[in-house]
Amino acid sequence: QLQLTTSEKNELTRSLEMVQNQLQEKESEMKREISEYNDRLLQAEKEHQDALTEANRKNEVEIEACHEKISSLEHFIRSQKLEIEHLKSNKEQLNNSLKEANQALGELLKTKVG
């Protein structure tokens, strides 16, 4: 009876060790899978961050180009306004000169006729 019990105990011990070994293997496998998953997650996050950074950089470059274009157009508009003012002033001067010339011509004609 004692020998049978000892034999059963040894069998149970072996079974328990087998189960513990299987559990350890399963745990190791799960840890490895979790580690791989974390690595993939970190890689995906890095790629996402890189894409975001690149998109932001491109946007900043485009915004800067737009600011430069706006500044250039504002400068062009200012110079056009100055040119228009200058032309208006010239036109006024020419009109005045024309009036004076017409008056002088009128005086001359009166003098000749008289």
Buried (B, 14 or more C-beta within 10 A) or exposed (E): EEEEEEEEEEEEEEEEEEEEEEEEEEEEEEEEEEEEEEEEEEEEEEEEEEEEEEEEEEEEEEEEEEEEEEEEEEEEEEEEEEEEEEEEEEEEEEEEEEEEEEEEEEEEEEEEEE
